[in-house]
Amino acid sequence: MLRFLQVFFTLTFIVGCSPPNTQSPASKSPPLIVGMELTYPPFEMRAADGQPDGISVRLAEDLAAQLKRPLKIIDTAWDGIIPSLQNGKIDLIISSMTRTEERAQVIDFSDPYVSNGLCMLVAKNSAYKSIDDLQESTAKVAVKLATTGHLYAQAELEGVELLVLDEASMCALAVVQGKADAFIYDQISIYRFSQQHPNKSTALLQPLRQEEWAIGIKKGNDELRQQVNDFLKTYRNEKKFNALAERYMKKEKQAFEAAGVPFIFK
């Protein structure tokens, strides 16, 4: 009897001290690798501790959870993000990407989840009050390389001098410093830059052109595209985009409403 009790307690001790099974169902699946350029608050950015943060990060986390796959975010330069998708280095682009016909020729897109137009940042008391003032002028217009603002200015603004820069913040600074007359970019960013330089810049929020953001998917990956679209539909129906807007964009939402500009989430 004593020997039986010794064996019983020994086995109990071994089982009780064994490490728990920490492998979740998601960890048995391949990671969902998402590319985004972490320089675009409040959508893609880094928190004070250096970790990825923002609306797109939360969106990617919730998508990976629904797919039961661990998430891996790769900070990817904008001009390399589509090649990374094409080469299989990432599974998805969730990086405030506008769906354009040119991009749709080389990658697939999900259903749109954001409606966001191009607009302008100009200097305080600028003579340029609308896009009409830039048409056929000799103004100097700052644009970020390879963005839809860059493409729009090339196609629509004859006679202007384009100042093409790698960083949106440098484009905004060019306006503030008088090196450019206008900066063409998306509404959310233009509003934020105007708040960073309230005494030297003005956001003209009325859209020059309406655009839609979507999630980029490698050509032919129809299964993943359907999964993403199902997720977006559920996310929208459950008002989770509204929750993200309240968390990250409360001031922007109020400013857009005051300007009579429709807010962005579809």
Sine and cosine of phi, psi and omega as CSV:
sin_phi,cos_phi,sin_psi,cos_psi,sin_omega,cos_omega
0.00,0.00,-0.69,0.73,0.01,-1.00
-0.88,0.48,-0.67,0.74,0.01,-1.00
-0.89,0.45,-0.63,0.78,0.01,-1.00
-0.88,0.47,-0.69,0.73,0.00,-1.00
-0.91,0.42,-0.61,0.79,0.02,-1.00
-0.88,0.47,-0.71,0.71,0.02,-1.00
-0.90,0.44,-0.66,0.75,-0.03,-1.00
-0.87,0.48,-0.75,0.67,-0.03,-1.00
-0.94,0.35,-0.53,0.85,0.05,-1.00
-0.90,0.43,-0.71,0.71,0.02,-1.00
-0.91,0.41,-0.63,0.78,0.03,-1.00
-0.88,0.47,-0.66,0.75,0.00,-1.00
-0.90,0.44,-0.67,0.74,-0.03,-1.00
-0.90,0.44,-0.73,0.68,-0.01,-1.00
-0.90,0.43,-0.69,0.72,-0.04,-1.00
-0.90,0.43,-0.49,0.87,-0.04,-1.00
-0.99,-0.11,-0.04,1.00,0.02,-1.00
-0.92,0.40,0.63,-0.77,0.02,-1.00
-0.91,0.42,0.65,-0.76,0.00,-1.00
-0.91,0.42,0.38,-0.93,0.07,-1.00
-0.98,0.22,0.98,-0.18,-0.08,-1.00
-1.00,0.00,0.00,1.00,-0.04,-1.00
-0.99,0.17,0.93,-0.37,0.01,-1.00
-0.98,0.17,0.29,-0.96,0.06,-1.00
-0.83,0.56,-0.57,0.82,-0.03,-1.00
-0.91,0.42,-0.55,0.83,-0.09,-1.00
-0.95,0.32,-0.26,0.97,0.04,-1.00
-0.99,0.15,-0.20,0.98,0.00,-1.00
-0.99,-0.11,0.37,-0.93,0.06,-1.00
-0.91,0.41,0.53,-0.85,-0.01,-1.00
-0.91,0.42,0.52,-0.85,0.16,-0.99
-1.00,0.02,0.93,-0.37,-0.10,-1.00
-0.99,-0.16,0.89,-0.46,-0.09,-1.00
-0.91,-0.42,0.78,-0.62,0.07,-1.00
-0.99,-0.12,0.70,-0.71,0.11,-0.99
-0.42,-0.91,0.49,-0.87,0.06,-1.00
-1.00,-0.08,0.92,-0.38,-0.16,-0.99
-0.99,0.11,0.79,0.61,0.00,-1.00
-0.73,-0.68,0.44,0.90,-0.19,-0.98
-0.70,-0.71,0.94,0.35,0.02,-1.00
-0.93,0.37,0.52,-0.85,0.07,1.00
-1.00,-0.04,0.25,0.97,-0.06,-1.00
-1.00,0.01,-0.80,0.61,-0.01,-1.00
-0.76,-0.64,0.90,-0.44,-0.07,-1.00
-0.32,-0.95,-0.04,-1.00,0.10,-0.99
-0.90,-0.45,0.63,-0.77,0.06,-1.00
-0.97,0.23,0.04,-1.00,-0.03,-1.00
-0.87,0.49,-0.48,0.88,0.00,-1.00
-1.00,0.05,0.07,1.00,0.04,-1.00
1.00,0.02,-0.09,1.00,-0.02,-1.00
-0.99,0.15,0.50,-0.86,0.05,-1.00
-0.84,0.54,0.64,-0.77,-0.05,-1.00
-0.52,-0.85,0.28,-0.96,0.08,-1.00
0.87,-0.49,0.09,-1.00,-0.07,-1.00
-0.86,0.51,-0.71,0.70,-0.03,-1.00
-0.91,0.41,-0.55,0.84,0.03,-1.00
-0.92,0.40,-0.72,0.69,0.03,-1.00
-0.89,0.45,-0.63,0.78,0.03,-1.00
-0.89,0.47,-0.71,0.71,0.02,-1.00
-0.89,0.45,-0.64,0.77,0.02,-1.00
-0.88,0.47,-0.71,0.71,-0.02,-1.00
-0.93,0.37,-0.59,0.81,0.05,-1.00
-0.90,0.43,-0.73,0.69,0.01,-1.00
-0.88,0.48,-0.62,0.78,0.01,-1.00
-0.90,0.44,-0.66,0.75,0.01,-1.00
-0.91,0.41,-0.60,0.80,0.01,-1.00
-0.99,0.16,-0.09,1.00,-0.03,-1.00
0.85,0.53,0.71,0.71,0.05,-1.00
-0.78,-0.62,0.64,-0.76,0.10,-0.99
-0.90,0.43,0.51,-0.86,-0.07,-1.00
-0.98,-0.20,0.68,-0.73,0.15,-0.99
-0.77,-0.64,0.85,-0.52,0.02,-1.00
-0.98,-0.22,0.78,-0.63,0.05,-1.00
-0.91,-0.41,0.88,-0.48,0.06,-1.00
-0.94,0.34,0.90,-0.44,-0.17,-0.99
-0.79,-0.61,0.76,-0.65,0.04,-1.00
-0.86,0.50,0.58,-0.81,-0.13,-0.99
-0.86,0.52,-0.68,0.73,-0.07,-1.00
-0.96,0.29,-0.11,0.99,0.04,-1.00
-0.92,-0.39,0.07,1.00,-0.16,-0.99
-0.97,0.26,-0.62,0.78,0.04,-1.00
-0.94,0.34,-0.71,0.71,0.10,-1.00
-0.84,0.54,-0.58,0.81,0.02,-1.00
-0.90,0.44,-0.61,0.79,0.06,-1.00
-0.93,0.36,-0.70,0.71,-0.02,-1.00
-0.90,0.44,-0.58,0.82,-0.04,-1.00
-1.00,0.08,0.00,1.00,0.03,-1.00
0.98,0.18,0.21,0.98,0.04,-1.00
-0.96,0.26,-0.43,0.90,0.07,-1.00
-0.73,-0.68,0.40,-0.92,0.02,-1.00
-1.00,-0.03,-0.54,0.84,-0.09,-1.00
-0.59,-0.81,0.46,-0.89,0.22,-0.98
-0.95,-0.31,0.90,-0.43,0.15,-0.99
-0.85,-0.53,1.00,0.07,-0.19,-0.98
-0.48,-0.88,0.73,0.68,0.05,-1.00
0.79,0.62,0.69,0.72,-0.07,-1.00
-1.00,-0.02,0.79,-0.61,0.09,-1.00
-0.97,0.23,0.73,-0.69,0.09,-1.00
-0.98,0.20,0.87,-0.49,0.07,-1.00
-0.83,-0.56,0.34,-0.94,0.02,-1.00
-0.90,0.44,-0.59,0.81,0.00,-1.00
-0.90,0.44,-0.72,0.70,0.00,-1.00
-0.93,0.37,-0.58,0.81,-0.02,-1.00
-0.92,0.39,-0.23,0.97,0.07,-1.00
-0.97,0.23,-0.37,0.93,-0.09,-1.00
-0.89,-0.45,-0.33,0.95,0.09,-1.00
-0.67,-0.75,0.32,-0.95,0.11,-0.99
-1.00,-0.06,0.30,-0.95,0.00,-1.00
-0.76,-0.65,0.48,-0.88,0.17,-0.99
-0.97,0.26,0.03,-1.00,0.21,-0.98
-0.88,0.48,0.50,-0.87,0.00,-1.00
-0.93,0.37,0.51,-0.86,0.05,-1.00
-0.80,-0.60,-0.14,0.99,0.02,-1.00
-0.67,-0.74,0.66,-0.75,0.17,-0.99
-0.92,-0.39,0.88,-0.48,-0.14,-0.99
-0.50,-0.87,0.84,-0.54,-0.08,-1.00
-1.00,-0.07,0.28,-0.96,0.18,-0.98
-0.98,0.21,0.60,-0.80,0.10,-1.00
-0.51,-0.86,-0.19,-0.98,-0.15,-0.99
-0.79,-0.62,0.56,-0.83,0.24,-0.97
-0.95,-0.30,0.79,-0.61,0.03,-1.00
-0.76,-0.65,0.20,-0.98,0.02,-1.00
-0.95,0.30,0.41,-0.91,0.11,-0.99
-0.84,0.55,0.67,-0.74,0.01,-1.00
0.87,0.49,0.45,0.89,0.03,-1.00
-0.92,0.39,0.52,-0.85,0.09,-1.00
-0.96,0.27,-0.26,0.97,-0.01,-1.00
-1.00,0.00,0.95,-0.30,-0.07,-1.00
-0.96,-0.26,-0.25,0.97,-0.01,-1.00
-0.37,-0.93,0.12,-0.99,0.02,-1.00
-0.90,0.44,-0.47,0.88,0.02,-1.00
-0.87,0.49,-0.53,0.85,0.00,-1.00
-0.94,0.34,-0.38,0.93,0.01,-1.00
-1.00,0.06,-0.39,0.92,-0.05,-1.00
-0.85,0.52,0.79,-0.62,0.05,-1.00
0.82,0.58,0.50,0.86,0.07,-1.00
-0.98,-0.18,0.02,-1.00,0.08,-1.00
-0.95,-0.31,0.42,0.91,-0.01,-1.00
-0.91,0.42,0.38,-0.92,0.10,-1.00
-0.98,-0.20,0.84,-0.54,-0.10,-1.00
-0.88,-0.47,0.83,-0.56,0.03,-1.00
-1.00,0.06,0.66,-0.75,0.06,-1.00
-0.60,-0.80,0.50,-0.87,0.10,-0.99
-1.00,0.08,0.70,-0.72,-0.05,-1.00
-0.81,0.59,0.74,-0.68,0.16,-0.99
0.93,0.37,0.30,0.95,0.08,-1.00
-0.99,-0.11,0.18,-0.98,0.04,-1.00
-0.92,0.38,-0.44,0.90,0.11,-0.99
-0.89,0.45,-0.65,0.76,0.06,-1.00
-0.88,0.47,-0.75,0.66,-0.02,-1.00
-0.91,0.42,-0.64,0.77,0.02,-1.00
-0.88,0.47,-0.74,0.67,-0.03,-1.00
-0.89,0.46,-0.64,0.77,0.04,-1.00
-0.88,0.47,-0.65,0.76,-0.12,-0.99
-1.00,0.09,-0.52,0.86,-0.21,-0.98
-0.93,-0.36,-0.30,0.95,-0.13,-0.99
-0.92,-0.40,1.00,0.03,0.02,-1.00
-0.96,0.28,0.67,-0.74,0.10,-0.99
1.00,-0.02,-0.35,0.94,-0.02,-1.00
-0.96,0.27,0.39,-0.92,0.10,-0.99
-0.99,-0.14,0.85,-0.52,-0.02,-1.00
-1.00,0.01,0.73,-0.68,0.12,-0.99
-0.95,-0.32,0.98,-0.20,-0.12,-0.99
-0.99,-0.12,0.86,-0.51,-0.06,-1.00
-0.81,-0.58,0.35,-0.94,-0.04,-1.00
-0.99,0.16,-0.43,0.90,-0.10,-1.00
-0.86,-0.50,0.68,-0.73,0.03,-1.00
-0.89,0.45,-0.60,0.80,0.00,-1.00
-0.89,0.46,-0.55,0.84,0.03,-1.00
-0.95,0.31,-0.55,0.84,0.06,-1.00
-0.90,0.43,-0.70,0.71,0.03,-1.00
-0.90,0.45,-0.66,0.75,0.00,-1.00
-0.90,0.43,-0.55,0.84,0.04,-1.00
-0.88,0.47,-0.61,0.79,0.06,-1.00
-0.93,0.36,-0.72,0.69,-0.03,-1.00
-0.87,0.49,-0.61,0.79,-0.04,-1.00
-1.00,0.04,0.03,1.00,0.02,-1.00
0.98,0.20,0.24,0.97,0.01,-1.00
-1.00,0.06,-0.24,0.97,0.06,-1.00
-0.62,-0.78,0.51,-0.86,0.00,-1.00
-1.00,0.09,-0.43,0.90,-0.03,-1.00
-0.41,-0.91,0.39,-0.92,0.09,-1.00
-0.78,-0.62,0.83,-0.56,-0.02,-1.00
-0.97,-0.23,0.86,-0.52,-0.05,-1.00
-0.34,-0.94,-0.13,-0.99,-0.05,-1.00
-0.98,0.21,0.33,-0.94,-0.14,-0.99
-0.89,0.46,-0.69,0.73,-0.04,-1.00
-0.88,0.48,-0.74,0.67,-0.02,-1.00
-0.92,0.40,-0.67,0.75,0.00,-1.00
-0.87,0.49,-0.68,0.73,0.05,-1.00
-0.87,0.50,-0.71,0.70,-0.03,-1.00
-0.90,0.44,-0.65,0.76,0.03,-1.00
-0.91,0.41,-0.59,0.80,0.02,-1.00
-0.91,0.42,-0.52,0.85,0.03,-1.00
-0.97,0.26,-0.45,0.89,0.07,-1.00
-0.96,0.28,-0.47,0.88,-0.02,-1.00
-0.77,-0.63,0.88,0.48,-0.15,-0.99
-0.92,0.40,-0.41,0.91,-0.04,-1.00
-1.00,0.00,-0.16,0.99,-0.10,-1.00
-0.80,-0.60,-0.01,1.00,-0.04,-1.00
-0.57,-0.82,0.34,-0.94,0.03,-1.00
-0.69,-0.72,0.70,-0.71,0.07,-1.00
-1.00,-0.04,0.84,-0.54,0.11,-0.99
-0.99,-0.16,1.00,-0.05,-0.23,-0.97
-0.98,0.18,-0.29,0.96,0.01,-1.00
-0.87,0.49,0.80,-0.60,-0.14,-0.99
-0.93,0.36,0.69,-0.73,0.15,-0.99
-0.97,0.26,-0.55,0.83,0.01,-1.00
-0.38,-0.93,0.70,-0.71,0.01,-1.00
-0.99,0.10,0.65,-0.76,-0.02,-1.00
-0.74,-0.67,0.27,-0.96,0.04,-1.00
-0.79,-0.62,0.69,-0.73,0.08,-1.00
-1.00,-0.08,0.56,-0.83,0.05,-1.00
-0.55,-0.84,0.21,-0.98,0.02,-1.00
-1.00,0.02,0.77,-0.64,-0.01,-1.00
-0.99,0.11,0.69,-0.72,-0.05,-1.00
-0.72,-0.70,0.59,-0.81,0.00,-1.00
-0.88,0.48,0.63,-0.78,0.01,-1.00
-0.79,0.61,0.74,-0.67,0.10,-1.00
1.00,0.04,-0.11,0.99,0.00,-1.00
-1.00,0.05,0.94,0.35,-0.11,-0.99
-0.93,0.36,-0.53,0.85,0.00,-1.00
-0.90,0.44,-0.74,0.67,0.01,-1.00
-0.92,0.40,-0.62,0.79,0.02,-1.00
-0.88,0.48,-0.67,0.74,0.03,-1.00
-0.91,0.42,-0.64,0.77,0.04,-1.00
-0.88,0.47,-0.67,0.74,0.02,-1.00
-0.91,0.41,-0.68,0.73,0.01,-1.00
-0.90,0.43,-0.64,0.77,0.06,-1.00
-0.88,0.47,-0.68,0.74,0.03,-1.00
-0.87,0.49,-0.74,0.68,-0.03,-1.00
-0.88,0.47,-0.63,0.78,0.01,-1.00
-0.89,0.45,-0.71,0.70,0.02,-1.00
-0.90,0.43,-0.68,0.73,-0.02,-1.00
-0.87,0.50,-0.68,0.73,0.01,-1.00
-0.91,0.40,-0.72,0.70,-0.03,-1.00
-0.90,0.44,-0.53,0.85,-0.01,-1.00
-1.00,0.04,0.14,0.99,0.07,-1.00
0.88,0.47,0.44,0.90,-0.04,-1.00
-0.97,0.26,-0.45,0.89,0.12,-0.99
-0.89,0.45,-0.62,0.78,0.03,-1.00
-0.87,0.48,-0.64,0.77,0.01,-1.00
-0.90,0.43,-0.64,0.77,0.04,-1.00
-0.92,0.40,-0.64,0.77,0.03,-1.00
-0.89,0.46,-0.65,0.76,0.02,-1.00
-0.91,0.41,-0.59,0.81,-0.02,-1.00
-0.96,0.27,-0.66,0.75,-0.17,-0.99
-0.93,-0.36,-0.28,0.96,-0.20,-0.98
-0.68,-0.74,0.56,0.83,-0.08,-1.00
-0.88,0.48,-0.73,0.68,-0.01,-1.00
-0.91,0.41,-0.66,0.75,0.01,-1.00
-0.89,0.46,-0.68,0.74,0.00,-1.00
-0.87,0.50,-0.69,0.72,0.02,-1.00
-0.91,0.42,-0.65,0.76,0.00,-1.00
-0.91,0.41,-0.65,0.76,0.02,-1.00
-0.90,0.43,-0.68,0.74,0.01,-1.00
-0.89,0.45,-0.65,0.76,0.01,-1.00
-0.91,0.42,-0.53,0.85,0.00,-1.00
-1.00,0.07,-0.03,1.00,-0.02,-1.00
0.95,0.31,0.42,0.91,-0.01,-1.00
-0.97,-0.25,0.80,-0.60,-0.01,-1.00
-0.85,0.53,0.64,-0.77,0.03,-1.00
-0.97,0.25,0.22,-0.98,-0.42,-0.91
-1.00,0.02,-0.54,0.84,-0.15,-0.99
-0.96,0.29,0.72,-0.69,-0.05,-1.00
-1.00,0.07,0.00,0.00,0.00,0.00
